[in-house]
């Protein structure tokens, strides 16, 4: 696994810490553990699947769907990060 540069320099996890391990757990079939490692993994997968399908199939409200999925991903990343930091610093 690639080391987190932010964690090495500043000693604090970044917003993407855990994503590599989560993807590895997905390939091993550990779906629940993948979620606990990085909660945004599933919204990101849904977003990527939609973007992939959207290159071949045009949807009626694609802008709204893309925007909504991006907002869900960003919120999941931020909320997961805040929860992780709360447990680390308490």
C-alpha positions in Angstrom: 0.0 0.0 0.0 1.1 3.5 -0.7 1.8 5.5 2.5 -0.2 8.7 3.2 2.1 11.7 2.7 -0.1 13.9 4.8 0.1 11.5 7.7 3.9 11.1 7.4 4.4 14.9 7.4 1.7 16.2 9.8 0.8 13.0 11.7 -2.9 13.4 10.9 -5.0 11.3 8.6 -6.1 12.9 5.3 -9.7 12.7 3.9 -8.6 9.7 1.7 -6.9 7.6 4.4 -8.3 4.2 4.3 -9.5 4.1 0.7 -6.7 1.8 -0.5 -7.3 -0.7 2.3 -11.1 -0.4 1.7 -10.7 -1.3 -2.0 -8.4 -4.2 -1.0 -11.1 -5.4 1.4 -13.7 -5.2 -1.3 -11.6 -7.4 -3.6 -11.3 -9.9 -0.7 -15.1 -10.0 -0.2 -15.0 -8.2 3.1 -17.8 -5.7 2.3 -18.7 -4.7 5.9 -15.1 -4.2 6.8 -14.6 -2.1 3.7 -17.4 0.2 4.8 -15.9 0.5 8.3 -12.5 1.2 6.9 -13.7 4.0 4.5 -17.5 4.7 4.6 -17.5 6.7 1.4 -16.4 3.7 -0.7 -19.9 2.7 -1.7 -21.1 6.2 -2.7 -17.9 6.6 -4.7 -18.5 3.3 -6.5 -22.1 4.3 -7.3 -20.9 7.7 -8.7 -18.2 6.0 -10.8 -20.7 3.5 -12.2 -23.1 6.3 -13.0 -20.4 8.3 -14.8 -19.3 5.2 -16.7 -22.9 4.4 -17.8 -23.5 8.1 -18.6 -20.7 8.1 -21.2 -22.8 5.5 -23.2 -26.3 6.2 -22.1 -27.7 9.8 -21.8 -30.1 10.3 -18.9 -32.8 12.9 -18.8 -31.7 14.6 -15.6 -28.0 13.6 -15.6 -26.8 16.9 -14.2 -29.0 16.7 -11.2 -28.1 13.0 -10.6 -24.4 13.7 -11.0 -24.6 16.7 -8.6 -26.6 14.7 -6.1 -24.1 11.8 -6.1 -21.1 14.1 -5.8 -22.8 15.9 -2.8 -23.5 12.5 -1.2 -19.9 11.4 -1.7 -18.4 14.7 -0.3 -20.7 14.7 2.7 -20.0 11.0 3.4 -16.2 11.7 3.2 -16.4 14.7 5.5 -18.7 13.1 8.1 -16.7 9.9 8.1 -13.5 11.9 8.6 -15.0 13.9 11.4 -16.2 10.8 13.2 -12.7 9.2 12.8 -11.0 12.3 14.1 -13.4 12.4 17.1 -12.5 8.8 18.0 -8.8 9.5 17.5 -8.6 12.6 19.6 -10.9 11.4 22.5 
